[in-house]
Every structure is written in C-alpha cells, then in structure tokens.
C-alpha cells in the first residue's frame, strides 16, 4: 500500500491491538491469473502466527498449496473528514476532504490442517477470544453444545495457519495537520461516536506539513486520488490514501 513515512505505524502494541479489536480480516491470495479475497475472523498467536478456518466447501484450501503467500488486511475504525472542521479553513480555505483510518497488512505463508484435533483447537481459541470479550465468564463454550453436533460442524471446516513474514501498519489520523486543526478533528471524532479514532489521535504527535503556493493547473482531479486538504499546494504524496 501507499505509505508515507509520517503515516507509518511502528508501535507494536498499536498494531496487535488493532488486530485483536478488529479480527475480521480480508484474506487476499493470488489464484491463477486472478486474485481471491475472503473475509474471515483471524486470531494472532504470539508474534508470528495467525490462525483461522474456512468452510470445507470453500475452494481456497484446494486452490492454494501449503506455503502459498497470502496477505491478511485488518481495518480499524475510519471516518470521512470534512474541510469545514478545520479552524484554519476560515484563514486560507486551502483544504479539501480526506479520510482518517488505521489499517494493518499481515504478509505470510498459509498452510491448511484437516485433522480434527487442530480444527477443534482453532475453533476453541477463536471462540474463547470472542466470547470472553463479549460475555466474560458467562461466554459460550464448545462443551455447551452436544458432542455430535460439534463433530459434525468440525467435519465441515478446514483450519489454517499463517506463518507471518512481515507486518505493515498505517495510521492516518490528521497528525500532518496544524495542531489546532488536528484537535478540532479529534473533537468531532469524539462527538460523532468515533471514540477509538479520537483516542488514537491523542496518541499521535502532530507534524504539520508546511504550505507553499499552489501549482498551476491544480484541480479537483487531485482530490480523487486521495489528496490531502493541502494537496493543492503540497507535493502529491503528502496525504494520499
């Protein structure tokens, strides 16, 4: 993905926290001459492994050989950012719309497991993670269901393991704005229910990008490529998505 240095997320706890809080990933893999994308909950085990499962009827485990490269995309909270939220708009009007968001790309190699023991362990880990978060000590357990029912369901899935090779994180949180604009956007995030974004914005140091005269020929086509509110005057890579 496009990743300016000032949007690179380097804090390991922030990255693992996003994966844990937003476990429904988009798993991307090359299939023949095309690309396949599957939306699957994944669980991070330690620092170097993701686990999950697919339906037996899902051809992914037949299309990919063990060791095939894949990428899991985890997307955190996101929000549109209006130019009207920037106090400095009233000063120079040099702003256009943009988005704030956080994203993590996990690159690795996948392998599939068909044995009942591994499938039970993967489902058990995923279930415990989600149920503990939602229901605490009253969470649903596999033992709550009839044994034959669980076995029948396990027979219809395939577990998989992704050995992680590289993790890339991106946090685009208005921290390339003037401090007054950054704080104004953070307040709107908080007031409109984007509590996580507002909290995350507090954690990022603001590095305002200096402005220069707008280049000749700048127009709204720049915005369609993800230009930042100051892209009419800044190098085109300052705030692209």
N, C-alpha and C positions, 0 to 999 in steps of 0.2 A: 504494500500500500504506500501511498504518498506520505512521507513522514518528515516534515521539517524538524530541525533539531529542537526548537522550542516547544514542540508538542510531543516529543518522545517521553514516554512514561518509563522511568528507570527504577521506581520504588517497587521492590519485590512484593511487599505486603499489599500494596495497592492492586497489583496485578492478580495475585492469588485471591484477594478479597473480591474482586470483580467476578472472577471465575466461580467462586463459591456462591455469590449472591445472585448471579445470572447464569445458571448452569445449562440452560437450553442453548446449545451451540448449533451453528451451521457447519456441518462436516463436508468439506469440499475435496473432491478427488477427480483426477483425470481418468475418464473411461473411454477407451478407444480414441476416436477423433474429437470427443466432446468432454464436457465437464459435468459431474453429478454433484448435487447439493442435497444433503439430508439434514433434517432438523431433529436433533437428539439431545437428551439430557446427558451430560458427562460429569464425571467426578474426578477431581485431581487427587492422586495418591502420592504423597511425598512431593518431591520437586521434579520428578522425571517421568511421570506416567499418568495418562488419562484412561479411564475405563467407562464402558457403556455397553449397550446391546441394541441389536436390530431384530426385526421380525424375521423369522425363518423364510417367509415369502418375499422379503426384501432381497433383490438380486445383488446388493452391494457385496455380500460375502462370497458371491460366486464371480463377480466381476473383478475383484481385486485379489491379487496374490498376497500372501503374507510378506510383509516388508515393503509394501507399496507406500509411496509418500502421500500424505494427506495434510490438510490444514483444517483446524477447528477454529471458528470465529465466535468469540463471545462479545456480545454488545451490551454495554451498560445503559444507564438512563441517557436520554437525549432530548434536546429541545431546540426549536426554532428561536433565533434571536433577532428581534426587530430593531432597526436603526432608531426607532422612537425611544428606546430605552436608554440610549447614551446621552448623558447630560451635555457632552461636547457637541452633539448634533446642532444645538442652538448657536454654537460658536462658529462652526465652519461647514456644517452639512456634508462633510466628507465621510459618509457612512453608507453602507449597503447591507442587506440582510445576510445572515450566516447561520450556522448551526453550532451548538455545543454538544459534545458527546465524548464517550470513552469506549474504547474498543481494544480487544486483545486477540492477536493471531497466534495460535499454537501450531507449530510445524513439527511433524513427526512421522513415524512409520507404524502402520497398523498391522495387527495380526488378529486372527479370529480363533475363538475357542468354542468347541461344540460339546464338551463334556459337561455333565450335569453339575458336578461339584463347582466348577468355575462359574457356570451360569448362576447358580444359587448364590455364590459369594458376591458376584457383581450386583445382582438384584438386591441382595440383602444390604450391601453398602449404600447403594443409591437410595433405597427405601429408608434406611435409618437416618441418612443425612437429611432428607426432606421432611420426614415425619417428626424428627426431633425438633427441627426448626419451626414447624407449624403447630405441632400438638404436644411438644415436650414429652414428659414421662407417659402421657396417655396416647402416644403415637401408635399407629397400626404396625403390627409385626407380621411377618410371613406366617408365623405359627398360629395367627388368629384365623387363618383360612384352612379348610380341610386339606390334608396332605395330598390327596389325589388330585385336587383342583390345582394346587401349586405345581405338582409334577407335570400336569397337562399343559400348563402355561409355560413352564420352563422348556418343554419339548418343542415349543413353537417360537423360540428365540435363539439367537446366536450372540454370544458375548464377544467383545473385542477389547483389545489393549492397544494403546498408542504410546510408543516409546518417544518421549519428547526430545527433539533435537535443537529447537530454537523457539523462543517466545518473544514476540514483539508487541509492545503496548503503546497506545496513543491516547493522550488526554488533551482534548481541545476545549478549554474552559475559560475563554476570554482573557487568559493571562498574558496575551500580547497586546492588551488594551491599556489605555491610560488608567491609573488607579481609580479615578472617580467613575469611569465607565464600567470597569470590572466590578466594582462594588454595587453599582446600580443594577447590573445584570444579575448579580448574585441575589440581590433583594427580590427581584422579580421571580427568579427561580424558586426562592423560598415561599413567596406569596402565592405562587401558582401550583404548588404541590410537588415541585421537583426538589424535594428535600435532599436527596442524595447528591444531586448536582450542586446545590447550594453549599452543602457541606464540603464537597470535594474542591469547590472553587476557593474555599478558605485555606486549603492546604497548598495551593499553588502560588508561588511568588509571581507578582506581576512584572512583566518585562515589556514595557510599551515600545512599539515599533515607531521610529521617527518618520515623519512625513516629509515629502518633497513635492514639488509642483507636479500636477497631473500630466502624463504624457499625451502628446497629440494623438487623437483618434481613439482615446479610451471610451468605451461604450458599454451598454448593458450586456453584451455578449461575454464580457469578462466575468460577470456575476454567474452566468450559467455554468461556468467551470469551477465554481466554488470560491470565488474571490471574496476576500475579506472586506469589511467595511471601509478599509483604507486602500483597497487594491487599485482605485483609480490613480493612486499616487505612489504605490509601493511596488517593489519587484513582484512579479506574478506568483511567487512561491510562498509569500508570507502567510497566507491563511487558506490555501486551497484545501479541500477535503482530502 
